[in-house]
């Protein structure tokens, strides 16, 4: 299904909140011609995929219990450019964690990621926007048995504690296609290319201000690895 078709397919569904109240998807207004044009002018390559334009003309988002407002037009709101140079901030959970749609330099709308700050983990959440809308519907239907809730509550902790993950095997040399990219002295490579949903990596293991680099459009991140120094090493200025 296209994103618009997927959204239309859940409009008649009825859900029950934790308080036992029934609710449905509440659509936001669609975008006008001038709003569409303004968004295009902000996007990479000034390109808006046709199926996304149809969705935005129908509705720029919706209200859903348990999530902050879901928006399809929130380009550049996320602000974590090292990780996502171009993105749509689809939704937040109210606690500083966000669902982000990745847009490449040609303007294509790609996978959706869940970016958690506590623990500091990134997870591939949905293959595309249509599947994300489906996952929101599933969340309303199944609650803690849904993909969305499992990632939000369990997967991030499993990745942080390294029960699952992809980074520990990827400490290696990496040749960036972008010669201007300056890599840290020690780093790990997180490559989510062709990885299934619920795959991810801890981006904050080295603490605050960890250097993160996204060399290309591919879902590959270079994450700085800091080695803790012992007391005597710090005292005498020895090597790590």
N, CA, C and O of each residue as an XYZ file, in Angstrom:
960
protein
N       0.824     -1.205      0.000
C       0.000      0.000      0.000
C       0.863      1.262      0.000
O       1.963      1.274      0.553
N       0.363      2.299     -0.612
C       1.016      3.595     -0.489
C       0.746      4.131      0.917
O      -0.160      3.638      1.590
N       1.507      5.126      1.378
C       1.231      5.700      2.704
C      -0.206      6.215      2.844
O      -0.831      6.033      3.888
N      -0.731      6.860      1.787
C      -2.100      7.366      1.849
C      -3.097      6.213      1.988
O      -4.021      6.288      2.797
N      -2.914      5.158      1.207
C      -3.796      4.000      1.297
C      -3.721      3.344      2.667
O      -4.734      2.913      3.218
N      -2.512      3.273      3.211
C      -2.345      2.662      4.529
C      -3.055      3.481      5.597
O      -3.698      2.929      6.490
N      -2.936      4.794      5.500
C      -3.609      5.659      6.466
C      -5.124      5.545      6.325
O      -5.842      5.449      7.320
N      -5.599      5.556      5.095
C      -7.044      5.433      4.872
C      -7.596      4.114      5.417
O      -8.738      4.045      5.873
N      -6.768      3.073      5.360
C      -7.234      1.744      5.774
C      -7.450      1.619      7.275
O      -8.122      0.688      7.718
N      -6.895      2.539      8.075
C      -7.035      2.425      9.532
C      -7.999      3.467     10.122
O      -8.199      3.508     11.336
N      -8.586      4.297      9.274
C      -9.411      5.394      9.774
C     -10.665      4.915     10.502
O     -11.143      5.586     11.416
N     -11.193      3.774     10.109
C     -12.408      3.277     10.753
C     -12.123      2.383     11.952
O     -13.050      1.952     12.638
N     -10.841      2.097     12.212
C     -10.487      1.230     13.338
C     -10.738      1.929     14.661
O     -10.527      3.135     14.792
N     -11.186      1.168     15.629
C     -11.459      1.707     16.961
C     -10.494      1.072     17.949
O     -10.249     -0.133     17.911
N      -9.951      1.896     18.831
C      -8.953      1.440     19.800
C      -9.432      1.759     21.214
O     -10.337      2.567     21.423
N      -8.794      1.098     22.172
C      -9.144      1.344     23.572
C      -7.907      1.802     24.334
O      -6.882      1.122     24.305
N      -7.985      2.941     25.015
C      -6.865      3.480     25.775
C      -6.676      2.687     27.065
O      -7.497      1.835     27.405
N      -5.594      2.972     27.777
C      -5.327      2.309     29.051
C      -6.416      2.609     30.076
O      -6.623      1.838     31.013
N      -7.103      3.719     29.896
C      -8.189      4.098     30.803
C      -9.540      3.527     30.374
O     -10.569      3.798     30.993
N      -9.515      2.733     29.304
C     -10.749      2.118     28.842
C     -11.580      2.990     27.921
O     -12.710      2.638     27.583
N     -11.030      4.124     27.512
C     -11.758      5.010     26.609
C     -11.502      4.610     25.155
O     -10.378      4.277     24.782
N     -12.546      4.648     24.350
C     -12.422      4.306     22.941
C     -11.993      5.534     22.137
O     -12.411      6.653     22.435
N     -11.175      5.324     21.137
C     -10.715      6.441     20.310
C     -10.418      5.947     18.900
O     -10.303      4.745     18.660
N     -10.296      6.885     17.977
C      -9.923      6.612     16.599
C      -8.830      7.585     16.161
O      -8.515      8.548     16.860
N      -8.268      7.311     15.004
C      -7.322      8.251     14.401
C      -8.036      9.564     14.129
O      -9.135      9.581     13.574
N      -7.401     10.673     14.524
C      -7.944     11.999     14.231
C      -7.012     12.687     13.241
O      -5.898     13.078     13.587
N      -7.484     12.827     12.010
C      -6.659     13.388     10.943
C      -6.424     14.885     11.108
O      -7.306     15.621     11.550
N      -5.220     15.320     10.747
C      -4.938     16.741     10.598
C      -5.292     17.141      9.170
O      -5.441     16.280      8.303
N      -5.426     18.424      8.924
C      -5.754     18.909      7.585
C      -4.664     18.561      6.592
O      -3.505     18.367      6.959
N      -5.055     18.485      5.315
C      -4.076     18.313      4.256
C      -3.356     19.626      3.973
O      -3.772     20.688      4.437
N      -2.275     19.540      3.210
C      -1.480     20.716      2.889
C      -1.986     21.390      1.618
O      -2.475     20.724      0.706
N      -1.867     22.682      1.567
C      -2.260     23.462      0.392
C      -1.153     23.432     -0.659
O      -0.049     22.956     -0.393
N      -1.450     23.940     -1.848
C      -0.444     24.009     -2.911
C       0.782     24.794     -2.459
O       1.914     24.379     -2.707
N       0.563     25.911     -1.804
C       1.691     26.749     -1.386
C       2.506     26.056     -0.291
O       3.730     26.183     -0.260
N       1.845     25.333      0.599
C       2.565     24.600      1.646
C       3.386     23.461      1.050
O       4.510     23.204      1.482
N       2.823     22.784      0.062
C       3.559     21.724     -0.629
C       4.794     22.297     -1.316
O       5.882     21.727     -1.226
N       4.625     23.411     -1.994
C       5.737     24.034     -2.713
C       6.821     24.487     -1.748
O       8.010     24.343     -2.036
N       6.425     25.030     -0.616
C       7.386     25.467      0.390
C       8.184     24.294      0.933
O       9.392     24.403      1.146
N       7.505     23.160      1.159
C       8.199     21.972      1.646
C       9.186     21.456      0.608
O      10.315     21.096      0.943
N       8.759     21.420     -0.656
C       9.650     20.970     -1.732
C      10.930     21.792     -1.776
O      12.016     21.253     -1.989
N      10.799     23.082     -1.577
C      11.962     23.967     -1.636
C      12.958     23.703     -0.508
O      14.123     24.085     -0.611
N      12.510     23.056      0.562
C      13.388     22.732      1.692
C      14.047     21.369      1.542
O      15.120     21.134      2.098
N      13.413     20.472      0.797
C      13.857     19.086      0.719
C      15.089     18.931     -0.175
O      15.299     19.739     -1.079
N      15.901     17.906      0.067
C      17.048     17.641     -0.802
C      16.618     17.478     -2.254
O      15.639     16.795     -2.552
N      17.357     18.108     -3.142
C      17.081     18.021     -4.576
C      15.718     18.618     -4.934
O      15.232     18.445     -6.052
N      15.102     19.328     -3.970
C      13.758     19.905     -4.154
C      12.767     18.854     -4.659
O      11.882     19.131     -5.469
N      12.956     17.639     -4.143
C      12.168     16.507     -4.643
C      11.237     15.968     -3.557
O      11.662     15.695     -2.434
N       9.956     15.822     -3.915
C       8.966     15.213     -3.043
C       8.341     14.039     -3.794
O       7.678     14.246     -4.811
N       8.542     12.800     -3.310
C       7.964     11.644     -4.008
C       6.457     11.810     -4.211
O       5.755     12.341     -3.350
N       5.981     11.351     -5.353
C       4.577     11.524     -5.721
C       3.631     10.931     -4.675
O       2.619     11.548     -4.343
N       3.946      9.743     -4.153
C       3.052      9.113     -3.181
C       3.032      9.872     -1.855
O       2.041      9.832     -1.124
N       4.137     10.567     -1.547
C       4.170     11.378     -0.333
C       3.367     12.665     -0.536
O       2.669     13.124      0.368
N       3.476     13.234     -1.731
C       2.689     14.430     -2.017
C       1.189     14.135     -1.923
O       0.431     14.945     -1.390
N       0.765     12.988     -2.435
C      -0.647     12.599     -2.331
C      -1.069     12.457     -0.871
O      -2.167     12.867     -0.495
N      -0.197     11.878     -0.055
C      -0.480     11.736      1.377
C      -0.626     13.099      2.035
O      -1.572     13.329      2.789
N       0.297     13.995      1.757
C       0.295     15.310      2.399
C      -0.904     16.150      1.975
O      -1.425     16.930      2.773
N      -1.341     16.002      0.744
C      -2.536     16.729      0.303
C      -3.787     16.185      0.999
O      -4.755     16.910      1.229
N      -3.742     14.905      1.323
C      -4.853     14.277      2.051
C      -4.805     14.646      3.536
O      -5.822     15.024      4.119
N      -3.612     14.533      4.148
C      -3.435     14.864      5.563
C      -1.953     14.996      5.874
O      -1.132     14.216      5.391
N      -1.618     15.998      6.690
C      -0.208     16.175      7.064
C       0.132     15.458      8.366
O       1.229     15.630      8.898
N      -0.802     14.651      8.886
C      -0.528     13.892     10.085
C      -1.803     13.498     10.806
O      -2.907     13.659     10.285
N      -1.631     12.977     12.019
C      -2.815     12.572     12.778
C      -2.501     12.478     14.269
O      -1.347     12.367     14.683
N      -3.562     12.526     15.048
C      -3.474     12.349     16.496
C      -3.697     10.878     16.821
O      -4.538     10.215     16.215
N      -2.920     10.375     17.799
C      -3.064      8.982     18.191
C      -2.678      8.835     19.657
O      -1.620      9.306     20.074
N      -3.518      8.193     20.424
C      -3.287      8.047     21.859
C      -1.961      7.323     22.123
O      -1.652      6.322     21.476
N      -1.189      7.837     23.074
C       0.081      7.221     23.442
C       1.281      7.785     22.727
O       2.417      7.505     23.109
N       1.049      8.587     21.680
C       2.130      9.232     20.941
C       1.875     10.722     20.909
O       0.734     11.176     21.001
N       2.969     11.489     20.776
C       2.767     12.875     20.441
C       2.231     12.921     19.007
O       2.247     11.904     18.313
N       1.778     14.034     18.576
C       1.191     14.189     17.248
C       2.085     13.583     16.162
O       3.271     13.905     16.082
N       1.524     12.716     15.339
C       2.263     12.146     14.210
C       2.202     13.135     13.057
O       1.120     13.537     12.628
N       3.400     13.534     12.545
C       3.450     14.529     11.474
C       4.264     13.990     10.299
O       5.297     13.347     10.484
N       3.784     14.260      9.105
C       4.487     13.860      7.881
C       5.240     15.028      7.251
O       5.939     14.845      6.254
N       5.106     16.217      7.817
C       5.684     17.417      7.206
C       6.775     18.062      8.049
O       7.258     19.143      7.709
N       7.174     17.411      9.153
C       8.118     18.034     10.097
C       9.556     17.829      9.636
O      10.337     17.135     10.287
N       9.894     18.447      8.495
C      11.246     18.321      7.950
C      12.215     19.205      8.733
O      11.935     20.375      8.996
N      13.372     18.620      9.104
C      14.415     19.388      9.776
C      14.150     19.680     11.231
O      14.894     20.456     11.832
N      13.132     19.103     11.826
C      12.820     19.379     13.226
C      13.704     18.602     14.188
O      13.903     19.032     15.325
N      14.235     17.468     13.757
C      14.979     16.593     14.666
C      16.294     17.215     15.111
O      16.602     17.235     16.303
N      17.065     17.718     14.164
C      18.270     18.462     14.523
C      19.523     17.655     14.774
O      20.570     18.252     15.023
N      19.482     16.330     14.724
C      20.656     15.493     14.967
C      21.283     15.186     13.605
O      21.247     14.048     13.137
N      21.861     16.223     12.971
C      22.304     16.111     11.586
C      23.436     15.105     11.400
O      23.573     14.526     10.322
N      24.250     14.889     12.438
C      25.338     13.912     12.308
C      24.779     12.524     12.024
O      25.394     11.730     11.313
N      23.623     12.245     12.578
C      23.006     10.937     12.409
C      22.047     10.914     11.217
O      22.029      9.964     10.434
N      21.252     11.982     11.095
C      20.282     12.095     10.003
C      20.378     13.486      9.383
O      19.727     14.418      9.853
N      21.189     13.635      8.329
C      21.346     14.954      7.693
C      20.030     15.544      7.210
O      19.835     16.759      7.262
N      19.120     14.685      6.737
C      17.791     15.119      6.274
C      16.751     14.134      6.794
O      16.863     12.928      6.572
N      15.745     14.650      7.483
C      14.787     13.723      8.088
C      13.442     14.391      8.347
O      13.317     15.616      8.364
N      12.439     13.533      8.548
C      11.127     13.947      9.021
C      10.982     13.428     10.448
O      11.134     12.231     10.691
N      10.689     14.315     11.387
C      10.419     13.886     12.758
C       8.952     13.449     12.822
O       8.058     14.277     12.996
N       8.719     12.165     12.684
C       7.358     11.655     12.581
C       6.575     11.806     13.878
O       5.418     12.225     13.869
N       7.216     11.460     14.994
C       6.509     11.495     16.275
C       7.505     11.413     17.417
O       8.665     11.048     17.224
N       7.033     11.757     18.612
C       7.812     11.607     19.828
C       6.979     10.876     20.862
O       5.761     10.759     20.726
N       7.650     10.381     21.904
C       6.920      9.676     22.956
C       6.666     10.551     24.183
O       6.108     10.090     25.179
N       7.082     11.823     24.104
C       6.900     12.727     25.229
C       8.036     12.695     26.225
O       8.015     13.445     27.201
N       9.030     11.846     26.007
C      10.154     11.707     26.925
C      11.493     11.941     26.233
O      12.533     11.500     26.721
N      11.467     12.630     25.103
C      12.705     12.965     24.404
C      13.192     11.907     23.437
O      14.337     11.968     22.988
N      12.350     10.932     23.102
C      12.703      9.890     22.138
C      11.811     10.070     20.903
O      10.656     10.479     21.022
N      12.356      9.758     19.709
C      11.637     10.117     18.482
C      11.688      9.022     17.418
O      12.618      8.219     17.353
N      10.644      9.027     16.590
C      10.602      8.196     15.389
C      10.942      9.102     14.216
O      10.281     10.116     13.990
N      11.984      8.727     13.469
C      12.561      9.586     12.436
C      12.544      8.875     11.090
O      12.953      7.718     10.992
N      12.068      9.566     10.043
C      12.132      9.026      8.690
C      13.343      9.618      7.976
O      13.502     10.837      7.907
N      14.175      8.759      7.457
C      15.423      9.157      6.817
C      15.198      9.516      5.353
O      14.597      8.745      4.604
N      15.679     10.683      4.949
C      15.597     11.129      3.551
C      17.008     11.239      2.992
O      17.879     11.840      3.621
N      17.241     10.661      1.813
C      18.590     10.711      1.258
C      18.817     11.995      0.470
O      17.917     12.827      0.353
N      20.015     12.151     -0.063
C      20.407     13.403     -0.722
C      19.672     13.626     -2.047
O      19.688     14.734     -2.582
N      19.036     12.593     -2.573
C      18.244     12.732     -3.803
C      16.787     13.074     -3.493
O      16.015     13.400     -4.395
N      16.419     12.998     -2.225
C      15.056     13.326     -1.831
C      14.152     12.127     -1.626
O      12.955     12.288     -1.388
N      14.712     10.909     -1.716
C      13.920      9.704     -1.503
C      13.620      9.502     -0.018
O      14.486      9.718      0.830
N      12.413      9.093      0.287
C      11.993      8.822      1.660
C      12.220      7.345      1.942
O      11.667      6.486      1.255
N      13.033      7.047      2.949
C      13.491      5.684      3.187
C      12.953      5.115      4.506
O      11.787      5.325      4.841
N      13.777      4.415      5.235
C      13.315      3.714      6.431
C      13.035      4.656      7.593
O      13.461      5.811      7.607
N      12.304      4.122      8.565
C      11.978      4.849      9.799
C      12.800      4.250     10.944
O      12.902      3.031     11.079
N      13.380      5.124     11.758
C      14.217      4.706     12.880
C      13.672      5.265     14.184
O      13.114      6.361     14.231
N      13.849      4.487     15.234
C      13.522      4.958     16.570
C      14.819      5.389     17.226
O      15.740      4.586     17.374
N      14.897      6.657     17.624
C      16.105      7.204     18.236
C      15.814      7.456     19.710
O      15.048      8.352     20.067
N      16.434      6.657     20.546
C      16.235      6.726     21.997
C      17.448      7.391     22.640
O      18.581      7.154     22.221
N      17.214      8.223     23.655
C      18.345      8.875     24.318
C      18.681      8.234     25.668
O      19.769      8.466     26.196
N      17.791      7.448     26.229
C      18.057      6.787     27.510
C      17.389      5.421     27.530
O      16.230      5.298     27.927
N      18.136      4.366     27.092
C      19.549      4.381     26.708
C      19.749      4.985     25.312
O      18.810      5.076     24.521
N      20.983      5.393     25.028
C      21.302      6.055     23.768
C      21.473      5.014     22.663
O      22.575      4.538     22.387
N      20.335      4.680     22.039
C      20.288      3.590     21.067
C      19.492      4.034     19.837
O      18.532      4.795     19.952
N      19.901      3.550     18.662
C      19.141      3.745     17.433
C      18.670      2.380     16.943
O      19.447      1.426     16.913
N      17.391      2.287     16.557
C      16.813      1.029     16.090
C      16.091      1.245     14.760
O      15.356      2.218     14.596
N      16.304      0.343     13.830
C      15.502      0.366     12.604
C      14.093     -0.087     12.973
O      13.887     -1.227     13.388
N      13.130      0.814     12.819
C      11.777      0.564     13.313
C      10.832      0.039     12.243
O      10.087     -0.911     12.488
N      10.852      0.644     11.059
C       9.944      0.275      9.969
C      10.685      0.453      8.652
O      11.542      1.327      8.522
N      10.347     -0.377      7.684
C      11.038     -0.300      6.391
C      10.729      0.996      5.658
O      11.564      1.501      4.908
N       9.524      1.539      5.871
C       9.108      2.743      5.157
C       7.939      3.381      5.897
O       7.507      2.887      6.938
N       7.437      4.472      5.356
C       6.370      5.211      6.030
C       5.075      4.405      6.094
O       4.369      4.456      7.102
N       4.754      3.665      5.040
C       3.542      2.848      5.071
C       3.590      1.846      6.211
O       2.603      1.656      6.922
N       4.736      1.209      6.380
C       4.854      0.218      7.459
C       4.817      0.888      8.825
O       4.314      0.304      9.785
N       5.339      2.099      8.926
C       5.271      2.811     10.202
C       3.809      3.081     10.576
O       3.417      2.879     11.725
N       3.007      3.534      9.614
C       1.587      3.764      9.887
C       0.921      2.457     10.317
O       0.090      2.445     11.226
N       1.288      1.367      9.663
C       0.772      0.047     10.040
C       1.193     -0.302     11.464
O       0.404     -0.862     12.225
N       2.427      0.025     11.826
C       2.914     -0.274     13.175
C       2.206      0.573     14.234
O       1.996      0.114     15.356
N       1.843      1.793     13.884
C       1.065      2.617     14.821
C      -0.306      1.981     15.043
O      -0.785      1.899     16.175
N      -0.930      1.533     13.962
C      -2.219      0.843     14.077
C      -2.088     -0.405     14.957
O      -2.939     -0.662     15.809
N      -1.033     -1.167     14.747
C      -0.784     -2.378     15.533
C      -0.603     -2.040     17.010
O      -1.052     -2.781     17.884
N       0.057     -0.917     17.279
C       0.238     -0.450     18.652
C      -1.115     -0.200     19.319
O      -1.332     -0.564     20.475
N      -2.011      0.426     18.570
C      -3.342      0.662     19.107
C      -4.121     -0.619     19.331
O      -4.921     -0.711     20.262
N      -3.888     -1.617     18.471
C      -4.620     -2.877     18.557
C      -4.047     -3.827     19.610
O      -4.798     -4.469     20.345
N      -2.705     -3.916     19.683
C      -2.062     -4.952     20.497
C      -1.300     -4.433     21.712
O      -0.876     -5.225     22.554
N      -1.119     -3.117     21.818
C      -0.438     -2.564     22.982
C       0.964     -3.111     23.163
O       1.797     -2.994     22.264
N       1.238     -3.714     24.328
C       2.603     -4.155     24.628
C       3.063     -5.362     23.814
O       4.214     -5.781     23.936
N       2.182     -5.929     22.983
C       2.582     -7.008     22.085
C       2.923     -6.494     20.685
O       3.239     -7.277     19.790
N       2.858     -5.198     20.505
C       3.106     -4.599     19.188
C       4.588     -4.373     18.943
O       5.383     -4.282     19.879
N       4.946     -4.285     17.665
C       6.324     -3.985     17.280
C       6.797     -2.677     17.918
O       7.913     -2.597     18.431
N       5.951     -1.668     17.882
C       6.318     -0.352     18.407
C       6.651     -0.424     19.899
O       7.668      0.113     20.338
N       5.791     -1.088     20.673
C       5.995     -1.141     22.115
C       7.182     -2.024     22.483
O       7.924     -1.707     23.413
N       7.368     -3.126     21.765
C       8.503     -4.017     22.043
C       9.825     -3.288     21.813
O      10.745     -3.394     22.625
N       9.921     -2.540     20.698
C      11.141     -1.771     20.432
C      11.341     -0.706     21.511
O      12.446     -0.528     22.025
N      10.260     -0.001     21.844
C      10.305      1.099     22.813
C      10.726      0.618     24.194
O      11.488      1.301     24.878
N      10.241     -0.552     24.616
C      10.457     -1.016     25.981
C      11.570     -2.054     26.130
O      12.272     -2.059     27.141
N      11.741     -2.928     25.142
C      12.659     -4.058     25.302
C      13.864     -4.028     24.373
O      15.000     -4.204     24.814
N      13.615     -3.803     23.079
C      14.712     -3.893     22.109
C      15.835     -2.918     22.419
O      17.010     -3.274     22.320
N      15.487     -1.686     22.793
C      16.537     -0.698     23.090
C      17.425     -1.170     24.243
O      18.636     -0.948     24.221
N      16.833     -1.821     25.250
C      17.617     -2.308     26.385
C      18.491     -3.490     25.983
O      19.622     -3.614     26.452
N      17.965     -4.366     25.108
C      18.756     -5.492     24.628
C      19.954     -5.010     23.821
O      21.052     -5.552     23.956
N      19.753     -4.001     22.988
C      20.854     -3.469     22.188
C      21.876     -2.768     23.074
O      23.082     -2.928     22.889
N      21.386     -1.988     24.039
C      22.305     -1.273     24.929
C      23.169     -2.244     25.750
O      24.361     -2.006     25.946
N      22.567     -3.322     26.220
C      23.302     -4.307     27.035
C      24.061     -5.303     26.170
O      24.708     -6.222     26.672
N      23.967     -5.097     24.835
C      24.694     -5.895     23.850
C      24.259     -7.355     23.838
O      25.036     -8.241     23.482
N      23.001     -7.597     24.234
C      22.426     -8.926     24.031
C      22.214     -9.162     22.538
O      22.345    -10.283     22.045
N      21.887     -8.093     21.837
C      21.794     -8.130     20.379
C      22.513     -6.894     19.867
O      22.769     -5.959     20.626
N      22.841     -6.889     18.576
C      23.496     -5.695     18.028
C      24.457     -6.060     16.921
O      24.653     -7.237     16.617
N      25.048     -5.060     16.327
C      25.892     -5.296     15.163
C      27.270     -4.640     15.294
O      28.121     -4.841     14.427
N      27.508     -3.874     16.338
C      28.715     -3.055     16.351
C      29.965     -3.786     16.813
O      31.061     -3.488     16.338
N      29.825     -4.726     17.719
C      31.017     -5.319     18.318
C      31.880     -6.083     17.303
O      33.072     -6.286     17.534
N      31.283     -6.502     16.187
C      32.026     -7.234     15.168
C      32.564     -6.327     14.073
O      33.211     -6.799     13.139
N      32.307     -5.049     14.178
C      32.593     -4.151     13.064
C      33.700     -3.138     13.317
O      33.741     -2.097     12.660
N      34.587     -3.418     14.244
C      35.704     -2.487     14.453
C      36.738     -2.783     13.370
O      37.434     -3.796     13.423
N      36.827     -1.906     12.407
C      37.663     -2.160     11.237
C      37.980     -0.850     10.539
O      37.428      0.199     10.870
N      38.872     -0.931      9.575
C      39.155      0.245      8.758
C      37.945      0.531      7.881
O      37.253     -0.388      7.441
N      37.698      1.807      7.632
C      36.565      2.179      6.805
C      36.978      3.311      5.891
O      37.394      4.376      6.346
N      36.858      3.069      4.594
C      37.211      4.094      3.611
C      35.954      4.862      3.236
O      35.044      4.311      2.617
N      35.906      6.114      3.607
C      34.747      6.941      3.306
C      34.812      7.433      1.877
O      35.890      7.757      1.378
N      33.671      7.492      1.213
C      33.601      8.057     -0.130
C      33.767      9.569     -0.085
O      34.104     10.201     -1.087
N      33.529     10.133      1.077
C      33.635     11.584      1.241
C      34.979     11.915      1.876
O      35.188     11.661      3.062
N      35.886     12.477      1.094
C      37.232     12.755      1.591
C      37.238     13.806      2.695
O      38.214     13.929      3.436
N      36.141     14.571      2.804
C      36.093     15.609      3.823
C      35.718     15.052      5.203
O      35.827     15.747      6.213
N      35.276     13.789      5.230
C      34.908     13.178      6.498
C      36.159     12.865      7.312
O      37.054     12.164      6.840
N      36.217     13.382      8.523
C      37.349     13.131      9.406
C      36.932     12.102     10.449
O      36.063     12.360     11.281
N      37.563     10.934     10.393
C      37.185      9.843     11.278
C      37.939      9.928     12.596
O      39.078     10.396     12.627
N      37.317      9.478     13.693
C      38.010      9.438     14.981
C      39.168      8.442     14.930
O      39.239      7.615     14.021
N      40.070      8.521     15.900
C      41.202      7.598     15.938
C      40.733      6.159     16.136
O      41.230      5.238     15.489
N      39.777      5.981     17.032
C      39.168      4.670     17.258
C      37.673      4.779     16.998
O      37.030      5.728     17.447
N      37.123      3.822     16.280
C      35.704      3.915     15.986
C      35.123      2.539     15.705
O      35.846      1.575     15.450
N      33.800      2.473     15.758
C      33.046      1.286     15.398
C      32.148      1.631     14.223
O      31.710      2.773     14.080
N      31.876      0.644     13.384
C      31.013      0.843     12.232
C      29.671      0.162     12.495
O      29.618     -1.031     12.795
N      28.598      0.928     12.381
C      27.251      0.378     12.507
C      26.615      0.388     11.127
O      26.274      1.450     10.608
N      26.456     -0.780     10.535
C      25.956     -0.897      9.171
C      24.587     -1.577      9.200
O      24.484     -2.774      9.472
N      23.540     -0.800      8.917
C      22.186     -1.339      8.924
C      21.661     -1.620      7.515
O      20.463     -1.825      7.320
N      22.564     -1.628      6.544
C      22.173     -1.924      5.166
C      21.558     -3.315      5.081
O      22.178     -4.302      5.477
N      20.347     -3.388      4.566
C      19.633     -4.662      4.386
C      19.363     -5.403      5.691
O      19.046     -6.592      5.670
N      19.482     -4.719      6.823
C      19.180     -5.351      8.100
C      17.678     -5.294      8.365
O      17.008     -4.368      7.909
N      17.139     -6.271      9.097
C      15.703     -6.273      9.390
C      15.353     -5.249     10.460
O      16.229     -4.716     11.141
N      14.056     -4.984     10.594
C      13.617     -4.103     11.683
C      13.981     -4.746     13.021
O      14.167     -5.959     13.114
N      14.076     -3.916     14.043
C      14.505     -4.292     15.401
C      16.020     -4.483     15.497
O      16.528     -4.910     16.534
N      16.751     -4.160     14.397
C      18.209     -4.161     14.437
C      18.672     -2.740     14.741
O      18.070     -1.774     14.271
N      19.739     -2.612     15.527
C      20.216     -1.271     15.840
C      21.554     -1.284     16.528
O      22.245     -2.302     16.555
N      21.919     -0.141     17.089
C      23.213     -0.028     17.756
C      23.161      1.050     18.828
O      22.364      1.984     18.738
N      24.025      0.920     19.857
C      24.122      1.953     20.885
C      25.034      3.078     20.402
O      26.222      2.861     20.163
N      24.483      4.264     20.262
C      25.279      5.371     19.729
C      25.946      6.199     20.830
O      26.747      7.085     20.533
N      25.630      5.923     22.088
C      26.178      6.751     23.158
C      27.012      6.016     24.177
O      27.145      6.483     25.308
N      27.588      4.862     23.809
C      28.381      4.073     24.765
C      29.613      4.820     25.264
O      30.088      4.576     26.373
N      30.124      5.726     24.445
C      31.335      6.459     24.843
C      31.019      7.748     25.589
O      31.899      8.581     25.807
N      29.752      7.907     25.980
C      29.390      9.067     26.779
C      28.927     10.245     25.962
O      28.770     10.143     24.745
N      28.704     11.395     26.640
C      28.200     12.585     25.955
C      29.197     13.117     24.926
O      30.407     12.935     25.059
N      28.662     13.777     23.899
C      29.474     14.391     22.834
C      30.276     13.372     22.030
O      31.326     13.699     21.477
N      29.782     12.141     21.967
C      30.424     11.131     21.132
C      30.349     11.567     19.666
O      29.290     11.980     19.193
N      31.451     11.476     18.962
C      31.486     11.859     17.551
C      30.806     10.781     16.714
O      31.183      9.610     16.774
N      29.801     11.180     15.930
C      29.084     10.265     15.047
C      29.132     10.825     13.627
O      28.873     12.010     13.413
N      29.463      9.975     12.660
C      29.594     10.407     11.270
C      28.737      9.518     10.374
O      28.710      8.298     10.535
N      28.046     10.136      9.439
C      27.257      9.409      8.425
C      27.921      9.723      7.083
O      27.610     10.750      6.480
N      28.827      8.865      6.598
C      29.628      9.220      5.423
C      28.846      9.344      4.125
O      29.187     10.173      3.281
N      27.787      8.526      3.944
C      27.047      8.513      2.682
C      25.550      8.448      2.976
O      25.126      8.542      4.128
N      24.755      8.285      1.915
C      23.313      8.106      2.087
C      22.972      6.745      2.694
O      21.886      6.565      3.244
N      23.887      5.797      2.595
C      23.611      4.456      3.103
C      23.428      4.492      4.623
O      23.976      5.369      5.291
N      22.661      3.547      5.170
C      22.465      3.512      6.627
C      23.679      2.939      7.342
O      23.634      1.865      7.942
N      24.764      3.698      7.253
C      26.033      3.311      7.869
C      26.519      4.481      8.711
O      26.614      5.609      8.229
N      26.826      4.199      9.974
C      27.285      5.233     10.888
C      28.642      4.857     11.472
O      28.895      3.699     11.804
N      29.507      5.861     11.590
C      30.810      5.704     12.227
C      30.704      6.319     13.621
O      30.435      7.512     13.758
N      30.914      5.514     14.640
C      30.727      5.969     16.017
C      32.055      5.910     16.755
O      32.694      4.861     16.838
N      32.449      7.042     17.281
C      33.703      7.133     18.029
C      33.720      6.157     19.202
O      32.724      5.991     19.907
N      34.865      5.520     19.393
C      35.064      4.646     20.549
C      36.133      5.247     21.449
O      37.283      5.416     21.044
N      35.742      5.563     22.657
C      36.684      6.124     23.622
C      37.094      5.041     24.606
O      36.251      4.336     25.161
N      38.407      4.916     24.817
C      38.936      3.930     25.759
C      39.201      4.625     27.082
O      39.918      5.624     27.146
N      38.613      4.083     28.131
C      38.791      4.690     29.454
C      40.224      4.516     29.935
O      40.811      3.442     29.806
N      40.778      5.595     30.494
C      42.129      5.558     31.041
C      42.086      5.225     32.525
O      41.185      5.643     33.251
N      43.087      4.460     32.956
C      43.218      4.186     34.378
C      43.720      5.419     35.116
O      44.139      6.392     34.488
N      43.683      5.386     36.423
C      44.073      6.526     37.245
C      45.524      6.925     36.992
O      45.809      8.105     36.788
N      46.460      5.949     37.002
C      47.875      6.273     36.826
C      48.130      6.797     35.418
O      48.949      7.694     35.218
N      47.423      6.231     34.447
C      47.607      6.700     33.066
C      47.189      8.142     32.929
O      47.872      8.928     32.273
N      46.054      8.510     33.551
C      45.599      9.908     33.510
C      46.573     10.814     34.279
O      46.835     11.945     33.869
N      47.096     10.309     35.381
C      47.968     11.107     36.238
C      49.282     11.439     35.535
O      49.773     12.564     35.633
N      49.849     10.467     34.832
C      51.155     10.665     34.207
C      51.081     10.900     32.699
O      52.102     10.954     32.013
N      49.865     11.036     32.207
C      49.713     11.364     30.789
C      50.111     10.268     29.856
O      50.541     10.524     28.731
N      49.970      9.026     30.315
C      50.329      7.891     29.474
C      49.323      7.678     28.370
O      48.278      8.327     28.319
N      49.655      6.764     27.492
C      48.759      6.454     26.389
C      47.577      5.639     26.901
O      47.640      4.998     27.950
N      46.515      5.686     26.138
C      45.337      4.899     26.454
C      45.648      3.401     26.328
O      44.771      2.568     26.557
